[in-house]
Amino acid sequence: MNTKRITFVTAMGLLTMLTLGASIWVWLFLVGPNSITRLNVIPSDNMLVLLIVGLSVYLCGGELWGLGIARMMNADIKSMVSACAISWVATGFLGATVLGLSLGLVFLFGSKLPDCCHAYHYYFLSIFVPVIGIATAINAYVVTGKLGFHELKKTTGLYAGIAGALGFLVVGLILLYGLGWEVGKPVPGKYEMLLLMEFCNLGAAFAGGTAIGWVLAKSKVDEH
């Protein structure tokens, strides 16, 4: 792979990581004390309010991601921005739903999880790794099709989904075995699950974005 393609692949990964990471952080900043920032910008415990805020943030994040991809690929900005925004909102809703359900199950059945062997951390990973993989695959599929590479949609979705899931998993395991950070145990000064989720999502976003760039660069990106 030549320098031009390496630069493109890396840029795609960084673009995805920065836009997703910023979106998650802004959402956590806005929704109150149960966040990384522990601020009370929007003091509401209403789940509908928090969901609307989250989807609005993801709408803006998806637009920025689409704008970046359109610039990199010399594609139509308006259609790419709208497609990415809708895709991010849909997958953001999926993630928010899974987060709510998983937390609900913890409250209901948490006492049955063993208080050893990093049970809560592995529960967290087992829930989110496949969800992140599916969300990444959907976004990759949408972007590739919108760029006109219809023959690459399934391939890109597959590779990006696997990469995103592995990226989330690898970061989650590094945090556990490298830093001793795990869901269910306090991280000093922070809310551990949301903080860990942010780091894991950064890994997933970079891996998934890089996979998208790799497939496009390996195929027809030089034609654009």
Backbone bond lengths (Angstrom), bond angles and torsions (degrees), N, CA, C in turn:
res aa  C-N    CA-C-N  psi(-1)  N-CA   C-N-CA  omega(-1)  CA-C   N-CA-C  phi
1 M - - - 1.466 - - 1.534 108.98 -
2 N 1.344 117.18 126.80 1.453 120.23 -176.76 1.522 111.93 -77.62
3 T 1.346 114.67 174.84 1.458 120.32 -175.57 1.523 112.02 -61.37
4 K 1.326 116.17 -38.60 1.464 120.11 -179.58 1.526 110.89 -61.61
5 R 1.309 116.44 -43.37 1.461 119.93 -179.33 1.532 111.70 -70.74
6 I 1.318 116.77 -39.50 1.465 119.99 177.66 1.526 110.02 -60.95
7 T 1.320 115.76 -42.91 1.464 120.15 178.96 1.517 110.88 -62.85
8 F 1.318 116.67 -41.90 1.461 121.01 179.82 1.521 111.00 -64.13
9 V 1.331 116.61 -46.19 1.468 120.79 -178.61 1.532 110.22 -62.60
10 T 1.323 116.50 -44.96 1.461 120.39 179.95 1.524 111.01 -64.39
11 A 1.327 115.91 -42.21 1.466 120.10 179.73 1.524 111.46 -62.54
12 M 1.329 116.60 -38.70 1.460 120.06 178.06 1.524 110.97 -64.44
13 G 1.330 116.27 -41.28 1.457 120.17 177.89 1.522 112.10 -64.85
14 L 1.326 116.72 -44.09 1.460 120.56 -179.83 1.522 111.53 -67.24
15 L 1.328 116.99 -40.01 1.463 120.85 177.86 1.525 110.52 -59.29
16 T 1.328 116.34 -46.88 1.466 120.67 -179.88 1.526 111.20 -64.82
17 M 1.318 116.64 -43.00 1.456 120.63 -178.89 1.527 111.31 -64.82
18 L 1.319 117.42 -44.74 1.463 120.64 -176.45 1.527 111.86 -69.29
19 T 1.326 117.28 -42.43 1.462 119.27 -178.76 1.521 111.88 -69.68
20 L 1.331 116.68 -40.79 1.464 119.04 177.74 1.524 110.90 -69.61
21 G 1.337 116.29 -44.58 1.460 119.45 179.51 1.514 112.39 -60.40
22 A 1.330 116.38 -42.57 1.463 120.35 178.52 1.520 111.07 -65.45
23 S 1.330 116.94 -39.34 1.463 120.36 179.86 1.527 111.12 -62.61
24 I 1.324 116.04 -45.72 1.467 119.64 -179.96 1.526 110.34 -64.18
25 W 1.331 116.87 -43.75 1.460 119.77 -177.88 1.527 111.26 -64.63
26 V 1.332 116.99 -42.68 1.469 119.73 178.63 1.521 110.32 -62.10
27 W 1.330 116.93 -42.41 1.467 120.19 178.25 1.524 110.67 -60.81
28 L 1.329 116.65 -45.83 1.455 120.25 178.83 1.525 111.78 -65.86
29 F 1.320 116.79 -32.68 1.463 121.45 177.78 1.523 111.00 -66.10
30 L 1.326 116.33 -35.58 1.459 120.42 -174.07 1.521 114.25 -83.96
31 V 1.343 116.97 -30.16 1.460 117.17 -166.31 1.518 115.35 -86.72
32 G 1.326 118.85 5.17 1.451 117.80 169.60 1.507 115.46 113.91
33 P 1.313 117.38 -164.41 1.463 121.60 -170.64 1.519 114.92 -67.26
34 N 1.316 118.74 -21.85 1.464 120.34 177.30 1.522 110.19 -82.75
35 S 1.309 115.74 58.86 1.454 120.81 -173.96 1.515 110.00 -147.92
36 I 1.312 115.28 173.10 1.455 121.22 178.14 1.519 110.46 -60.36
37 T 1.306 117.09 -40.75 1.467 120.93 -174.90 1.513 113.24 -83.03
38 R 1.330 117.48 -18.52 1.463 123.58 -179.89 1.532 112.10 59.41
39 L 1.304 118.13 24.59 1.455 122.22 176.71 1.521 110.27 -93.09
40 N 1.320 115.83 169.75 1.458 121.52 -174.59 1.530 109.08 -124.80
41 V 1.323 115.73 55.74 1.462 120.58 -175.37 1.520 110.94 -66.80
42 I 1.331 117.07 -47.65 1.469 121.61 176.19 1.529 106.95 -117.83
43 P 1.339 116.96 92.05 1.474 120.34 -175.17 1.518 112.26 -76.44
44 S 1.313 116.16 82.66 1.457 120.26 -179.49 1.521 109.48 -143.32
45 D 1.325 115.63 137.09 1.458 121.28 173.62 1.523 111.52 -101.75
46 N 1.339 116.14 6.49 1.453 121.73 179.85 1.523 109.18 -74.35
47 M 1.314 116.88 118.21 1.460 120.78 -177.43 1.517 112.35 -62.87
48 L 1.344 117.12 -32.72 1.456 120.09 178.85 1.527 110.63 -64.96
49 V 1.324 116.36 -41.84 1.465 121.04 178.32 1.525 110.35 -62.38
50 L 1.324 115.76 -46.74 1.456 120.43 -179.20 1.533 111.14 -64.18
51 L 1.329 116.56 -36.31 1.458 120.38 179.10 1.520 110.65 -68.01
52 I 1.325 117.01 -42.75 1.470 120.96 178.97 1.524 110.62 -62.92
53 V 1.325 115.51 -43.12 1.467 119.57 177.83 1.525 110.31 -61.23
54 G 1.337 115.84 -47.11 1.448 119.97 -179.20 1.519 112.97 -61.04
55 L 1.314 117.14 -45.26 1.468 120.48 -179.55 1.522 111.29 -68.20
56 S 1.322 117.36 -33.29 1.465 120.65 176.87 1.520 110.80 -65.09
57 V 1.332 115.15 -42.43 1.464 119.84 178.05 1.526 110.17 -63.77
58 Y 1.328 116.29 -43.45 1.462 119.76 179.52 1.527 111.55 -66.74
59 L 1.325 116.93 -31.37 1.461 120.21 175.82 1.524 109.86 -60.83
60 C 1.328 116.81 -45.71 1.465 121.30 179.28 1.530 110.57 -67.41
61 G 1.340 116.11 -41.26 1.454 119.44 178.80 1.519 112.34 -62.75
62 G 1.331 116.53 -42.10 1.454 120.23 177.32 1.514 112.40 -63.85
63 E 1.329 116.45 -36.27 1.465 120.32 177.29 1.526 111.03 -64.07
64 L 1.330 116.40 -42.44 1.465 120.17 178.34 1.525 111.02 -65.11
65 W 1.330 116.06 -40.84 1.464 120.00 177.82 1.519 110.60 -62.71
66 G 1.327 116.52 -44.91 1.460 120.51 178.75 1.518 112.26 -64.07
67 L 1.334 116.51 -38.53 1.462 120.29 177.86 1.525 110.40 -62.56
68 G 1.333 116.16 -43.74 1.453 119.40 179.31 1.521 112.15 -63.12
69 I 1.314 116.89 -43.31 1.467 120.41 179.74 1.524 110.71 -65.63
70 A 1.335 116.34 -41.01 1.462 120.03 178.89 1.522 111.04 -60.77
71 R 1.322 116.73 -40.57 1.462 120.81 178.33 1.526 110.73 -66.23
72 M 1.319 116.68 -42.56 1.459 120.41 -178.01 1.521 112.35 -68.00
73 M 1.349 116.27 -32.96 1.457 120.64 -175.09 1.524 113.62 -104.01
74 N 1.335 116.44 2.79 1.470 120.93 -176.50 1.530 111.24 54.22
75 A 1.321 115.06 41.46 1.462 121.29 -178.95 1.527 110.07 -97.17
76 D 1.323 115.68 172.40 1.461 120.59 178.04 1.530 109.52 -67.05
77 I 1.321 116.26 119.85 1.462 121.07 -172.91 1.522 111.45 -66.76
78 K 1.324 117.42 -46.57 1.458 120.86 -174.51 1.521 111.71 -61.12
79 S 1.327 116.98 -47.98 1.471 119.46 -177.86 1.518 111.52 -69.14
80 M 1.334 117.43 -37.66 1.453 120.32 -179.65 1.527 111.31 -68.33
81 V 1.330 116.88 -41.81 1.460 120.85 179.40 1.524 110.97 -62.66
82 S 1.330 116.72 -45.40 1.464 119.92 -178.90 1.525 111.39 -66.47
83 A 1.335 117.26 -41.38 1.466 120.78 -179.39 1.524 111.22 -64.41
84 C 1.322 117.00 -45.01 1.464 120.63 -179.17 1.525 111.37 -67.87
85 A 1.333 116.71 -37.34 1.463 120.01 179.18 1.526 110.75 -62.95
86 I 1.331 116.30 -46.60 1.469 120.27 179.81 1.528 110.88 -64.27
87 S 1.343 116.05 -41.20 1.460 120.22 -179.98 1.522 111.03 -64.35
88 W 1.311 117.06 -41.76 1.473 120.13 179.64 1.522 111.50 -66.57
89 V 1.325 116.72 -39.92 1.467 119.30 178.79 1.529 109.84 -63.32
90 A 1.324 116.76 -43.31 1.467 120.43 -179.70 1.521 111.19 -62.31
91 T 1.326 117.21 -47.21 1.465 120.15 -179.74 1.530 110.87 -73.51
92 G 1.335 117.42 -29.49 1.457 119.79 174.37 1.515 111.65 -65.10
93 F 1.326 116.17 -39.52 1.463 120.72 175.72 1.519 110.49 -63.29
94 L 1.336 116.12 -40.08 1.466 120.56 176.97 1.524 110.24 -60.25
95 G 1.344 116.10 -46.94 1.454 119.57 -179.66 1.513 112.85 -63.96
96 A 1.346 116.74 -41.84 1.466 120.50 179.55 1.524 111.04 -64.53
97 T 1.329 116.34 -38.54 1.465 120.28 178.87 1.515 111.26 -64.57
98 V 1.333 115.25 -44.85 1.472 119.53 179.71 1.525 110.37 -64.83
99 L 1.339 116.85 -41.17 1.462 120.20 178.14 1.525 110.57 -59.14
100 G 1.338 116.15 -46.73 1.459 119.57 179.45 1.512 112.55 -62.76
101 L 1.334 116.77 -43.79 1.465 120.38 179.88 1.524 111.95 -65.76
102 S 1.329 115.96 -41.26 1.466 119.12 -178.08 1.519 110.91 -66.94
103 L 1.346 116.65 -39.40 1.460 119.32 177.09 1.530 110.59 -65.94
104 G 1.335 115.69 -38.98 1.454 119.47 177.78 1.514 111.86 -62.12
105 L 1.318 117.06 -40.37 1.463 120.65 178.82 1.520 111.55 -67.88
106 V 1.339 115.93 -34.46 1.460 118.93 177.03 1.521 110.19 -63.21
107 F 1.341 116.00 -44.05 1.456 119.83 179.68 1.529 111.67 -63.75
108 L 1.339 116.23 -36.31 1.462 119.96 -177.90 1.525 113.23 -78.47
109 F 1.329 115.15 -42.64 1.461 118.94 -171.55 1.526 113.27 -120.51
110 G 1.335 116.28 10.49 1.448 119.41 -176.89 1.514 113.52 -58.66
111 S 1.311 116.65 -32.39 1.462 119.61 -179.02 1.522 112.01 -65.80
112 K 1.348 116.79 -18.70 1.458 120.07 -178.55 1.527 112.06 -87.38
113 L 1.352 116.47 -12.21 1.453 118.93 176.97 1.525 108.80 -76.41
114 P 1.313 118.17 136.20 1.470 119.72 -179.08 1.521 111.95 -65.05
115 D 1.310 116.09 142.56 1.460 121.25 -179.87 1.524 109.84 -86.75
116 C 1.308 115.19 51.28 1.466 120.85 179.72 1.514 108.42 -163.71
117 C 1.312 115.56 174.26 1.471 121.37 171.07 1.524 112.69 60.37
118 H 1.340 117.67 23.91 1.466 122.58 176.75 1.530 111.67 57.83
119 A 1.326 116.46 41.27 1.465 121.38 -172.98 1.522 112.38 -58.65
120 Y 1.335 118.17 -44.79 1.454 120.61 -177.07 1.522 111.20 -67.33
121 H 1.310 116.24 -36.73 1.462 119.83 179.72 1.525 110.89 -65.91
122 Y 1.313 116.13 -43.31 1.463 119.72 179.11 1.529 111.14 -69.95
123 Y 1.312 117.02 -32.52 1.458 120.58 174.48 1.524 109.54 -62.65
124 F 1.328 116.50 -46.30 1.461 122.74 177.35 1.525 110.73 -56.95
125 L 1.323 117.55 -48.81 1.459 121.03 -178.81 1.530 111.58 -66.03
126 S 1.327 116.93 -40.78 1.463 119.70 -178.16 1.519 111.67 -64.87
127 I 1.327 117.40 -29.28 1.459 120.99 178.08 1.524 111.41 -78.78
128 F 1.326 116.54 -47.53 1.459 119.97 -169.12 1.522 114.74 -87.15
129 V 1.312 118.71 -27.72 1.466 119.35 -179.35 1.530 112.01 -57.65
130 P 1.345 119.67 -51.75 1.475 118.13 178.31 1.520 113.22 -66.53
131 V 1.344 117.07 -35.31 1.470 119.38 179.55 1.523 110.82 -64.77
132 I 1.323 116.74 -44.44 1.462 120.52 177.99 1.525 110.35 -63.04
133 G 1.318 116.93 -39.15 1.458 119.92 177.58 1.515 111.94 -61.39
134 I 1.323 116.90 -43.64 1.469 121.24 179.08 1.524 110.62 -65.60
135 A 1.330 116.60 -44.95 1.472 120.35 -179.58 1.522 110.96 -61.77
136 T 1.323 116.40 -42.67 1.466 120.35 179.00 1.523 111.11 -64.55
137 A 1.318 116.47 -41.57 1.459 120.63 179.42 1.530 111.34 -62.73
138 I 1.327 116.37 -41.24 1.469 120.01 179.34 1.523 111.05 -62.17
139 N 1.325 116.28 -47.24 1.459 119.86 -179.52 1.526 112.00 -63.94
140 A 1.325 116.61 -40.93 1.461 120.21 178.28 1.528 110.93 -64.12
141 Y 1.317 116.74 -41.66 1.466 122.19 178.79 1.531 110.73 -60.32
142 V 1.335 115.63 -45.87 1.467 120.71 -178.62 1.520 110.95 -64.11
143 V 1.327 116.44 -46.69 1.466 120.74 -177.00 1.525 110.58 -63.74
144 T 1.311 116.91 -47.10 1.465 120.54 -177.92 1.523 111.15 -61.69
145 G 1.326 116.82 -42.55 1.459 119.86 177.98 1.512 112.14 -65.63
146 K 1.334 116.78 -39.37 1.467 120.69 -179.27 1.518 111.43 -67.15
147 L 1.336 116.72 -29.23 1.461 120.70 177.31 1.530 112.12 -76.44
148 G 1.324 116.65 -9.17 1.459 120.56 178.46 1.511 114.42 97.41
149 F 1.339 118.14 1.10 1.459 121.51 178.75 1.526 110.00 -91.30
150 H 1.320 115.93 65.95 1.458 120.08 -173.94 1.531 112.47 -65.33
151 E 1.321 116.55 -28.70 1.457 118.88 179.83 1.526 111.76 -74.03
152 L 1.337 117.29 -12.32 1.464 121.38 -178.01 1.527 112.91 -105.27
153 K 1.329 117.57 -0.73 1.460 119.89 -173.95 1.521 112.44 -59.02
154 K 1.312 116.71 -48.98 1.460 119.74 -177.08 1.524 111.51 -68.55
155 T 1.321 116.11 -40.66 1.461 120.00 179.36 1.519 111.46 -63.38
156 T 1.328 115.79 -46.99 1.459 119.83 -179.84 1.522 111.04 -64.10
157 G 1.328 116.34 -43.18 1.454 119.85 178.26 1.516 112.04 -60.40
158 L 1.332 116.11 -42.43 1.461 120.72 -179.32 1.527 111.06 -64.51
159 Y 1.338 116.40 -51.91 1.461 120.24 -177.64 1.523 111.62 -64.61
160 A 1.323 116.31 -43.77 1.468 119.65 -178.93 1.531 110.66 -66.44
161 G 1.331 117.02 -39.75 1.455 120.27 178.99 1.522 112.07 -62.59
162 I 1.334 116.02 -45.03 1.462 120.03 178.04 1.520 110.50 -64.12
163 A 1.341 116.49 -44.60 1.465 120.64 -179.44 1.521 111.22 -62.73
164 G 1.344 116.82 -43.78 1.452 120.20 179.82 1.519 112.19 -62.41
165 A 1.330 116.00 -43.78 1.466 120.21 179.07 1.525 111.18 -63.37
166 L 1.335 116.50 -43.83 1.456 120.09 179.33 1.529 111.57 -66.95
167 G 1.335 115.96 -37.69 1.460 119.37 177.75 1.513 111.61 -61.39
168 F 1.320 116.65 -43.58 1.472 121.45 177.54 1.529 110.18 -62.37
169 L 1.323 115.95 -45.87 1.462 121.18 -177.84 1.527 111.72 -64.27
170 V 1.318 116.10 -46.19 1.469 120.35 -177.45 1.521 111.08 -61.77
171 V 1.334 117.06 -46.42 1.467 119.64 179.10 1.521 110.59 -63.55
172 G 1.332 116.76 -40.94 1.458 120.12 177.95 1.516 112.51 -59.79
173 L 1.331 117.43 -39.19 1.460 121.27 179.28 1.524 111.39 -74.60
174 I 1.332 116.93 -35.57 1.469 120.32 176.79 1.530 110.39 -63.94
175 L 1.333 116.10 -42.18 1.460 119.67 178.39 1.528 111.06 -62.50
176 L 1.324 115.58 -37.26 1.464 119.93 -178.58 1.528 111.68 -72.80
177 Y 1.330 116.15 -55.67 1.455 119.54 -172.87 1.527 113.46 -88.38
178 G 1.348 116.46 -20.61 1.459 119.12 179.22 1.514 113.79 -91.35
179 L 1.344 116.67 -40.48 1.462 120.97 -176.28 1.519 113.57 -112.76
180 G 1.327 116.19 -11.33 1.452 119.28 -178.57 1.522 113.57 77.38
181 W 1.331 117.23 15.92 1.466 121.82 178.81 1.520 108.27 -90.04
182 E 1.309 116.76 128.19 1.454 119.61 178.33 1.514 111.19 -148.20
183 V 1.309 115.60 150.91 1.455 121.65 175.69 1.525 108.16 -64.48
184 G 1.321 115.91 134.10 1.455 120.14 -177.92 1.510 113.07 100.00
185 K 1.347 117.35 -12.44 1.455 121.94 176.83 1.534 108.15 -120.83
186 P 1.334 117.68 141.18 1.464 119.92 -176.46 1.524 113.18 -69.30
187 V 1.331 114.63 136.62 1.455 121.54 169.37 1.524 105.81 -101.95
188 P 1.329 118.86 119.18 1.470 121.09 -172.23 1.527 113.31 -50.91
189 G 1.341 115.76 122.41 1.453 121.69 176.02 1.510 115.06 81.15
190 K 1.339 117.98 -0.06 1.458 120.29 -175.39 1.524 109.77 -133.85
191 Y 1.332 114.94 162.28 1.459 120.54 170.43 1.521 107.36 -91.02
192 E 1.336 115.61 112.43 1.445 120.18 -163.56 1.518 115.29 -63.18
193 M 1.317 119.87 -44.12 1.456 120.32 -174.41 1.525 111.11 -65.12
194 L 1.328 117.72 -45.20 1.454 120.67 -178.98 1.524 111.54 -68.73
195 L 1.316 116.62 -38.19 1.459 119.84 177.65 1.520 110.75 -64.39
196 L 1.316 117.00 -46.16 1.457 120.70 179.05 1.523 111.54 -65.42
197 M 1.329 116.36 -37.64 1.455 119.88 178.36 1.520 111.07 -62.51
198 E 1.336 116.95 -37.58 1.460 120.75 178.05 1.522 110.99 -62.21
199 F 1.325 117.08 -48.43 1.457 120.40 179.75 1.532 111.66 -63.30
200 C 1.322 116.62 -42.55 1.469 120.36 179.62 1.524 111.18 -63.87
201 N 1.316 116.51 -39.18 1.462 120.02 178.36 1.521 112.19 -66.88
202 L 1.329 116.87 -33.30 1.457 119.65 175.95 1.527 110.44 -62.72
203 G 1.334 116.20 -43.48 1.454 119.85 176.86 1.514 112.37 -63.25
204 A 1.333 116.02 -41.90 1.459 120.29 179.19 1.525 111.25 -65.13
205 A 1.327 116.38 -41.32 1.459 120.43 -178.11 1.522 111.42 -66.16
206 F 1.328 116.56 -43.03 1.462 118.59 179.59 1.522 111.29 -65.60
207 A 1.338 116.06 -43.61 1.467 119.62 -179.91 1.526 110.99 -65.23
208 G 1.336 116.90 -44.66 1.457 120.07 -179.57 1.511 112.37 -66.62
209 G 1.336 116.56 -42.70 1.468 120.08 178.71 1.517 111.83 -64.40
210 T 1.324 115.93 -39.21 1.462 120.04 177.60 1.529 111.03 -63.89
211 A 1.326 116.37 -39.33 1.465 120.11 178.58 1.527 110.96 -63.70
212 I 1.329 116.58 -41.69 1.473 119.92 176.50 1.520 109.93 -59.46
213 G 1.340 115.82 -49.17 1.460 119.71 -179.97 1.510 112.53 -61.80
214 W 1.339 117.12 -36.99 1.458 120.63 -178.69 1.525 111.37 -65.25
215 V 1.326 117.14 -44.30 1.466 120.17 -179.78 1.524 110.37 -65.16
216 L 1.340 116.71 -44.41 1.461 119.84 -178.93 1.521 110.70 -66.78
217 A 1.335 116.99 -42.28 1.458 120.38 -178.77 1.522 111.60 -66.23
218 K 1.328 116.10 -36.30 1.457 121.11 -179.39 1.516 111.68 -70.50
219 S 1.325 116.91 -20.26 1.461 120.19 -174.81 1.517 112.00 -103.82
220 K 1.346 116.69 -91.77 1.453 118.74 -168.37 1.521 114.18 -120.86
221 V 1.312 116.99 13.58 1.453 117.43 -174.96 1.527 112.77 -62.43
222 D 1.331 118.25 -29.46 1.452 120.23 -179.20 1.522 112.95 -66.93
223 E 1.341 116.19 -14.40 1.454 119.40 -179.94 1.518 111.40 -80.50
224 H 1.365 117.85 -14.88 1.464 121.28 -175.30 1.517 109.53 -95.41
